[in-house]
Amino acid sequence: MLTKRIAVISPSRSFQRQALPGLMAAGASVDMANSTAEYLSAKWQPHLVIYHFQQDAFKDLVDFKKILASLTGSTAAVAVIPKPNLELTVELMTQDRCHNVVAEEALDAATLAGIAARHLHGDIFGMEKFIPWGVRVYSMLVGDYQEKSVAIATISEFASAMGVRRKYLDNIERVVDELLMNALYDAPVDDAGDSVFAEVSTRDRISIKLEQKAILQYACDGERFAVSVRDHYGTLEKGVILQYLDKCLHAEEQIDRKEGGAGLGLYLVTNSVSQYFVNLHAGVATEAVATFDLKSPKVVLHNFGVFTEKIDAMGRLGRSGQTKSIRGRSAAASRAAPPLPTTLKVALAGAVILLLVAAGALVWTQFKKPTTGVLTVTSQPAGAEISIDGTVRGTTTEAGLRLSDLRVDRPHVIRAELKGYKAEEVMIRVSHSKSTIQRFLLEPLKARILVRSKPSGARVLLAGKDTGKLTPAALDLTPNSKVVVTIHMDDYEDVTRTVTTPAPGKSNEVPLFKLKPSTDWANVRILSQPPGARIFVNGVMQRGKTPIEDLAIPSGRTITIELRIDGYVPWSKTMSLQPQTQTTIRAPLVRAGYLTLSTTPRCQVRIDGKTVDKLPIKKLPLSVGRHVIVLRSRGPYINDTFTVQIKQDKLVNRRIAFAIAEVPPRASFRIRIDGRLVRRAGLRAGTRTIVLLDKTSKETKTKHVTLKAGHTTTLNW
C-alpha cells in the first residue's frame, strides 16, 4: 500500500510526468499542483514536498518560503533548481524544512526514488544506497594519521586501476583527505561533549591513535566513483555545515584557513564532487557520502542533501556498547556429558598438535627481528621537514636525511614540508639490499594579492595585460616581486598602482581601488510607481532597483532607459543627457496582462502599430485593454488583422494555423489579394472567395474554396 503522500509543485507537465514513476517507486502516492496557490488551496497533508524552481528564482523563493511555512509535523521539502548554483543551494538549505537541493539537469527516476526513500522511511546510512546494485563496496578502518595516508594511497591506486582520469583523481584524493580529517580530528568529543582535539596542535594529532576508528568505503562502476566516511560520534549538525559554506561563499577572507579548521574543507568538498550527502544520527554516527561523475566534462555540484536518520540505528551502525553477560546455566546444560569415542579422542589430539605447531610458528615470526633498509631523503631546497608514516623524523640538509630503521616488508608514506613551498607526499618501499633514495623537488607557493574596487566588477590588468578577472579578485603571483596593477571599467577613469607581492604562501589585501566616473557622465534620479523596478540602460541591467538617487549614465549620446517589474508593462524612455547634470525621471508603471502568440507559418507581428520580434511570442506583457494585432508574411503572402482583449494578470494564448492557397508553379495566372498578384497566400480556414487573374489575357475568375488550417490547396483555372 502507498501509505505515504508526496506533493509535487511544478507548472511543467513534462517534469510532473518525469517525477511520478520515481516517487511512486519509493512507496508513496503522488499529488500534483501546477502552482503554489493551487497547492495551498488544496490543503493537502503530505509527508514530503517537491518544489520545482523556474528561471525566476527570486519569485520562486518567495513562494517556496510560503510553502515551507504551511508545513506541519516532520514534513520536509526538496528544491529542484534549473542549474547547479552553490550560492542558491546554500540559501535554500538554510530553510528549516529544506534538506535537499538537486539540479534538474541531473535528475532521473532513480535519483528521485532515492531522495524520497531517505526522507520518508529513513535507513539512510550505507554506501549501497548511492550506487547501482551489484557494484562491489570496499571498506577500511582508519584510526590515525598513518592509516589515513595509507587509505588515500590505496584509493588512489584503485581509482587509477579503474581508469579514472587525473583531474578526477586529484579531486577524489582531496575529498577523501578532507572527510577523514573531519572524522578523525573534528568529530571526536569527550563525555562532556567537548572536542577532544580542540587544544591539541596539528603536529601532536598525528601521533594519536583513536579508539573509535572511522569507516571508509569506496566503490566505482566505471561511470561514477563514490566514497563515504562514517564516524561514531554523531556531533555534526546541519546548521554548522551551512554556516561554514555560507561563510566561505560570502566572507571577505574565505580563502584563509585556520589551523585544524573544517570550514574551508567542506567548501572544497562541495566544489570537487557531483553529489554530496551528509547523514546524521545525533550522538550515534555521522556519514559523509561523495560521488564523482566521471563522464561529466565539468566538476559541478548537482545534488546536495543533509538527511537525519528516522530509525534506531545503534546496532546497525556498529556503535560500541556493553555486551550483556549470561548469568546462570540451565540444569540440562550442567549435566555431565557422555564419554567421547576413542577415534574422536585421537582426532582431537592430532588437531591440538597441529594447533601448537602453528602457534609456535606464529610466535617465532612475531619475535623475529624485522628486516630493515636504508632511506636517504633529499629536498630542493634543503631544510624540509620529513615525516615517515605521520611521524616527524628530521630535516633535510644539503646531503639529505639518512634513515636506517625502515622496514622493508611494508610501504611507507614519506612527506616533505617546507614553509612557503607546496608539501609533497609519496608512498615507497625500501630495499633491503641497497640504500633507497627519495628526492623531493619542492614547488614554491605563489604569493596572493586580493584586489577590490568600488564599484566592483572592474577588469584587472597586470603590466597592461588583461588577467580575465573582475574585482573582487585574487591573483596568485611570484613572491617578493613588484607588479603594476591597473583597474579598468568602461566610463570610469583607470587607476594604476605598483604593488609588492608578499612572501611565498602569504596573501595581502591591496587597498581599495576607488574609481571615479569619466567627465562625460550625468547623474540620473529614477523614481517609479510602484517602486522596486529593475533598471536597464541600453539593455544592460544596472545594480539596484527603483527608487535610485545617483545612477551614473553616459552623456553626449542617445541611451534608452527601461524599467521592468513583474505584473507591469515595461516602461522605457530614449534620451540624451548633458555632462555633469542631474536629471529626475518619474515612471508610472501600468498593470499588465500577458499574450502568448504563435502562427504556422511564422509571421512578422505588429501590435498597436509597433513592430515586435518575430513569432513565437511567450508571455509578452501588454497593458490592460484592447490591442490590434497585424500578422504579415511575404512567402506565402499573409496580411491578417485581429484584436485581443487583455485582462490584468491574465494570459491570452493564441495559436493560429493558416490555410495555404496556391497556383501551380508554371501557371500563367495568379491569386489577386490586397491589390497584389501572388502565387501562394495564407488565409484563415473556412470557405473563401478567391480571385484569380491571368497575367497574359488579363481575364479574371472567381473561386469559392473551402480551406483547411495547416493544409495547402492547389487552385486550377
N, C-alpha and C positions, 0 to 999 in steps of 0.2 A: 504494500500500500504506500502511496505517496503522501506521507503524513506531514511533511514539511512544505512550506509555501515560500516561493521566491517571486518578488515583483521586479519586472524589467521596465525601465522608463526610457523610451527612445522614440523619436519621431521617424526613425528609419525602419521600414518594413524588412529590408534585407538583413539588418542587424538583428531584428527580432527573430527572423527565421534561422539565422546562424546560431543564436544563443539558445534556442529552445531545446535541441537534442542534447547538448552538453549539460544543461541544467537539470533536465529530467534524468539523465544518466546518474546524477548524484542523488537520486531518490527524492525528488521534490516535484510538486505541481507548480506550474508557472503562470502568473498573471501578467498581461501586457498592458502598458499605458503609453499613449502617444505623447503625453506632456506631463509636466509637474502638476498642473491644475487638475488634469484628469485623475492622476494618482491620489491627490489629496481629497478630491471629492468622493472617490470610491471607498475611502475609509477601510482599506484592507489592513490585515494584521499579519504581515509577512514575517518570516524568520530571517530573511536576507533580502537586501535591495541592490539591484544592479542599475547604476545610473550611467547613461551614455552621453558623454560630453560631445557638443558640436564644435564648430570652428570658433564661435563667440564664447571663449572660456570664461570671460568676466560675467556675462549674463548667466551662464550655466552655473557658475559658482554660487551666485545668489540663490538660484532655485535649489541647488544641491544642499545648501545650508537649511533651507526651508524643510526639505525632506528629512534631513538629519534631526531637526528639532521635533518632527512629528513622530519619530520612532520611540517605541517603548520596550521595556524588558531588556533582553540581551540582543535585540535585533541589530545587525551590523550592516554596513553599506560598502559596496565595491564601486570604485570610479573607473570607467573606461574612457581614456582620453585619446584624441585622434593620433597624436605622435608622441614619441618619448620626450619628456620635459621634466628634468630633475627638480627644478625650482617649483613648478606647479605640483609635481608629485608630493614634495615635502609639505607644501601648503595644504594640500588635501588631507594628507595623513595626519596632520596636527589636529584635525577634527576628531572629537572623541570616538565616534562610532565608525569612522572610516579606517579600515585596517589593511586595505589592498588597493593599489592603483596599477592598472595594466594598460599598455598602449594597444589600440585597436588593431594596428597593423601586425601585431604578433599574436592575435587572439585566434584560437580554434576551439573545437568542441572539447578536446581532451583538456586543454588549459582551463576552460570554464568549469568542467566537471571537477577538476582538482581543487579549484578555488572554492566552489560551492561545498564540496565534501568537507574541506577543512573547517569552513565556517559553521556548517550545520551539525556535523557529527563528531568533531574533534579527531583524536587519534592522528595527530599532526606530525609526530616525531618519526624519523627514519628516512634514510636516503631513498628507499624503494618507492616513496610517494612521488618522487620527482623524475624518475627515469622509466623508460619502457620496460615492460615485463620481460624477464629473461636475461637482462644485462647484468653481468656479474658485478657485485659490490665488494670492494676490497676495504679492509679495516686495519687500523693500527691504534695502539695506545701510546700517548705522548705525555710524559710527565716532567720533562726538564728541557733546558736549552739544547743539550746534546741530542736528545731524542727528536726535538723539533727540527734540527738541521738534517738529521738522517731522514726524517719523514719527508721534508721538502725535496731532498735529493732523490728519494725513492719515487715520489710522484712525478718529478721531472723526467726520470728515466722511463717511467711507464707512459707518460704523455708522448715522449719522443718516439717510443716504440709504436705507439698508435698513430704516428704520422701527424701529430699536432704541429702547426707552423710556429715559427719562432715568436711572432708578435703575440699569439695567444699563449704560448708557453711562458713568456715573461709575465703576463697578467695572472696566469694560474699560480706561479711561484709567489708573486707579490701578495695575492689574496690569501693563499694558504698561510703564509708567514703572518699576515695581519690577524687572521682568525685565530691562529694558535697563540699568538701573543696575547690576544684578548682573553682566551680561555685559560691560559696559564698564569697570567700576571694581573689581569683586571677583575676576573670573576671571583677568585677565592676570597672568602670572608671568614672571620673567626666567629666564636659563639655569640659575641656582642653585635655581629653584623658589620664590623669594621673591616676595611680592606686589609688583607694580610700583607700586601706588598706596598702599602701606602708610604711607608717610611724606609723602604729598602731600595738602595740605589740599583740602577740597571746592571752595574758591574757585579754586585753581590747576588743579584737574582739568578744569574746563570749557573751558579753552583748549588742552588737549592732544588731538591727533588720533591715533587708533590706526591702526597699520599693518594689523592683523588686524581687520577690521570684523565686527560681529555681523550675523547674518542674521535679519531679522524677517519672518515670514509671517503672513497673516491670511486668513480666509475666513468666509462666512456663508451658510447655506441657508434663512434665514428662521425656523428653529426653534432653532438654536444658532449661537453665534458662537465662533470658535476663533482663538487667537493662539499663536505659538511664537517663541522667541528661542534662537538657537544661537550659542555662542562656539566658537573654535578653539583652546582651551587644555585642556579636559578636566580641570580641577582640582577640581571639586566631588565630594564623596563622600556616600554615603547617611548615614553616621553624623553628618556635620556638619549635614545637613538636619534630622534628627530631634533632634539636640542643641539646635538653635535653637528648634524647635517645642516641645519639652518645657520649655525654659526659659521661653518665653512663656506656656505653659499653667500653670506652677506657681510661677515665681519671684515674689517679693513685689513687685518693681519691673519687671514685664513691660511696663508702658506706657512706660518710659523708653527712648529710642533714642540710642545714641552716634553721634557724627559718623561717617558713612561705613559704619555697621553694616548688615549684611544680615539679622540675625535677625528683627527685627520685620517687615521687608519680606516674608519668607517666611510669617510668621504672617498678615499682612494678605492675602496672596495666597490662602491656604487658606480664609480667611473670606469671599472675594469671588468664588469660582468654583464651578462644579458638578463639574468634573473637573480634576485636576492631576496631570501626569505629568512625571517628570524622567528623561531618557535619558542614560546615562553611557557614555563611552568614554575611559578614563584616558589622559591625555596627548594626546588627539586632539580631542575635542569634548564639550560638554555642551549638551543641548537641553531647555528647559522648555516644556511644552505646557499651555495652559489653555483650557478650554471653558466656555461660559456657556449654561445652559438658559434661553432667552428666554421659554418658556412657563410656567416654574415661578413660583408666587406668592412663594416664599421662596428666598433665596440660601443654599444649604447644600451642603457638600462631600459628594458621593455616591461618588466614586471617586478614590483616591489611590494612585499607584504609582511606584516607582523601579526602572527597568529598566537592565540592563547589556548592552551590545552583545556578541553572540556571534561575529560575523564580522569580518573585516578590512575596516574601513570607511574606510581612509585616502583612497583616491581618490574614493569616492562622497561623502564629506563635504566635499570641497573643501579638504583640508589642503594648505597650500603646501609645496612641496618643490623640489628641484633637478631641472631638466629635463635629461634625458640628451642630450648632443650627438652628432651624426652624424659619425663620423670616416671620411674617405676617400670616394671615389666609384667606381662600377664603370666598367669600360672602356667599356661601351655608353653610359653617361651622359657620358663625356668625349669621345666622338667629335663632330666638327663637325656642326652641324645644316645641312640643305639651305637654299638661299636662299629668302626669302619672296616670294610673288607680289606684283606691283605693286599690285593692288587692295587687298590686305591691308595693304601699307605705307601707302597713302592713308588707310585706315580707322583705322589705329593713330595716324597723325599727327593726325587730327581729334580722336581721343579724348584725346590728350595736350594739345591746345589747350584743350579743354573742362575738363580737369582743372586746368590752370593758371589758367583764369578762376575756377573755383570756389575754388581755394586762395587766389587774390588777394582774393576777396570775403570769405572767412573771416578772413584776416589783417587786412583793413580793419575788419571787425566787432570783432575782438579788441582792436585798438588804439584804437578809437573810445572816447572818454570816455563812461562810462555816465551816463544821466540820473539826477539825484538830486532829492530833495524834502526838505521841512522837516517835522519832527515835534516837537510840544510835548507833553510828558507832565506831568500834574499828579496829585497824590495828596491824599487827605483821610484822615488828617492828612498834613502835609508831612514831609519827611525820609526818604522811602522810597528805597531803593537800586534803581536801574533798570538792568536788563540787556537788551541787544539781541542776539538770536541767541546767547545764552550768554556774552556779553562785557559786563562792568560798564561803564556809560557815565557814571555820575554819580548825584547825589542830588537829589530834587525840593526846591524851595523853595516859598515861598508863591506865587511867579509861575510855578512849574513848571520843567521842564528842557527846554531847546530844543536840538534836534539837526538839523543841516542837511546831513548827508552820507549819508542813507539812499537806497539805490537804489529806483527805482520799478518795476523790471521783475520783482520777486520779492516774496513775502510775508516779513514779519519777525515773530519771536516776541518780544513785549515782556513782561517780567516785573518786578513790583514787590514788594520785600520790605522789611518794617519789623518790628523786634523787637517781639514782643507782639501782632502782627497776622497774620492769615492771608494768605499770599502769593497774589497774583493773577497770572494769565498769559493773554494774548490773542494772537491772530495777526491782523495787519492789513497792508494795503498803503498805501503813502504816495503821495499825489497829487503830480503834477509841476507842477500849475498853482496850487495853494494850500496853505497850511500845514495839516497834519493834526493834530488834537488827540485825544489819548487820555487819558481821565480814569479814575483808579482810586479807588473808594470802598472803602477797606480795612476789613475786618471785624475788630474786636478779638477776640483769642483769649480763651477762657474760662480762668479760674483753676480748678485742680483740687485737691480735698482727698480724701485717702484715709482712709476710716473703717473701723476694725476693732473687734471686740468679742470678749469671752470670756465665755460661749460664743458662737460665731458663729451666723449665721442670724437675727439680730435685725433688726427693721424700723427704717429710718432715717427720721426726721421732721425737716423744716425748718420752723421757726416754727410747730410744731404740726401741719403738714400732711404726710401720708404721701407719701414720694417713690416708693413702689413698689419700692424696692431693699432687699436684705438684706445684712448685713455678711458678708464684707468688700465694701465698695462704693466706687466712685469717683464723685464728684459734681463736675460742671462748673458753676461759679458765676461771678457777677460779680466781677471782680478788685478787690482792695483794699477789701473790704467786710466787715462783721460779720454773721454768721449764727448763729442759735440752733439747735443740733443736739441732737436727743433720740433716744436709743436705747431701743427698747421690745421686750420679749419677754414673752409670757404667762408668768405665775407668777414673774417676776423684777421687781425694782424698777427703775423708769425712771431713766436717767442723762441729765442735760441739761448742755450746755456752750455757752458763747459762743465761736465760732471766727472768727478773722480770716483771710480768704482771701488767697492770695499775689498777686503781680503777674501781668499778662496772660501766658498761655502757661506759667506755672510751676505746680508741684504741691508740696503739702506733705502730710505724713502726720500726722494728728491722733493724739495719744497714745491708747493702747489704752483702750477703754471696758470696765471690769471690772464685770460685772453680778452683783448679789447676789440669791439666791433670796428670795422673799417669806417672811414669818414663818410662813405656813401651809404649810410643806413638811416632809417627812420624808425621811430618807436610807435607802436600801434596799441591802443587800448581796445579790447574786444569784449563786448557785453552781449549776452543772448538771453532770450526769454523763451523757454526755461533755460537756466544755467546747466553746465555740465556737458556742453558740446565739445567734441573733438575738433581740432583746428588743423586744416590742411592749407599749405601755401604751395601753389603750382603742383598740387597732387602729393606733396610730401607732408606727412603728419608731423606736427610740432609737439614739443613737450607741454604737458599741462592741458587743462580744459578751461572753458569759459566759466566765470569771468577771469580775464588775464589783463594785467596792468601795463606791462612793458615788453611786448613781443617785438624783437628786432626784425625788421623787414628790409630787404634790399631796396634801395631807392633808385630813381632815374630810369626804371624800366617797368613795363607792364607786368603786373602779377595778378593772380586770381586767388582770392581767399575764400575757402569753403568751410562751412560748419556742418557737422553731422552728429545726429543723436538718434538713437533708436526710437521709432514711432513717429518721427517727424520728417518732413520733406527736407532734403539737403538745401542749405542756403548758400549762395555764392555771390561774390562781387568782384569785378575786374577793375583795377585801378592802378594808378602810378603815383608814387609818393615822392615828395621832395626831401633831400638830405637834411638830417638834423631837425626833423619836425615831429610833432606829437599829434596823432590822429586818433579819434574815437569812432569806433564802429558799433552800431547797435543793430542787432539782427533779431527780428521777431520770427520765430520758427513756427511753421504751420503743421498741425496734426496731419498724419498721413494714413492712407491705406496702401495696399500693395497690388501690383499687377504682374502676373506671370503669363508670357505670351510666346507661342511657337507656331510656325507655319511650315507646311510642306507644299511646294518647295520653299526654301528660305527667301525672305524678302528684306528690303530695307524698310525702316519704320520711322514715321514722323508722328509725334504726339503733340497735339495743340500747335502744329506748325513748326516744332523744333525737332531736328533730326536726332535720333537716338541710335546707339550702336546696333549692328546687325543682330537679327534674332539668332537663337532664342534669348528672351529676357527672363530673368529669375528674380522675383520679389523686388521689382522696381518701386520705390516709394513715390506716390503721387498724392497731391492734395485732394481733400475730400470734395466730391462733386463730379460733374460730367466732363469727360475728356473725349476729343475727336482723334481717332487713330487712322492713319493712312498707310497702307501697305503697297509697296511698289517693287517691280522686278522687270528687267529687260528680257530675260530669256528663261522661261516664257514670259510674255508681256502680262504684267499684273498691275492693276490700278484699282485698289479696293479700299473703301472708306466705311468705318463703322464707329460707334460710340460705346463707351463703358461708363458705368456709374460706380465710383469709388466711395466706399464707406470706411469710417475710421477704424483702424486696426484690423480690417478685414482683407482677405486675399481674393482677388478676382483672377480666375485661371481660364485662359483662352487657348485652345489648340485648334488651328484652322488647317484643314487639308483641302487644297484647291483641286478642282477637276480640270484636266488639260484638254483643250480642243486644238486640233492641228490639221493642216492640209498635207497631202503627200509631198515629198521632197522636191520633185520636179514639176509640180503642178504650176500652171500659169496664173492661177487665182490665189487670192489671199483673204484673210479674215480682216474685215474693217471694224475697228473698235476705237472709240475715243478719237476719231479722225485719223487714225493710223492704219497702215496695212502691215499685218504681221502674219508669220507662218504658224506660230504657236501662241496660245493665250490661256491664262489661268483664270478660271471663273468659279464662283460658288456653285455647289452641287444643286441639281434640280433641272427643271425644263427651262431652256434658254432659247431666245431668238437670236440667231447669229446671221450676220450679213456677209456674203462672200462677194468679192469684186474681181473680175478677170482683168488683169493688167493690160492685156492686148486689145480685147474688144471693148473694154470699159463696161461690159454688161454686169449687172448685179443680180444676186439671187438670195432669197431669204430661206434659212433653215430653222426648223423647230427641233431642237435636240435635247434629249434627257442625258444629263451628265452625272457621273458618279464621283464622289470625293476620292481622291487618290488614284483615279483611273485616267487613262488617256483615250480620247475618242478621235478617230480619223474621219475627216469630213470629205465627201466626194461631191463633185459638181452636179 
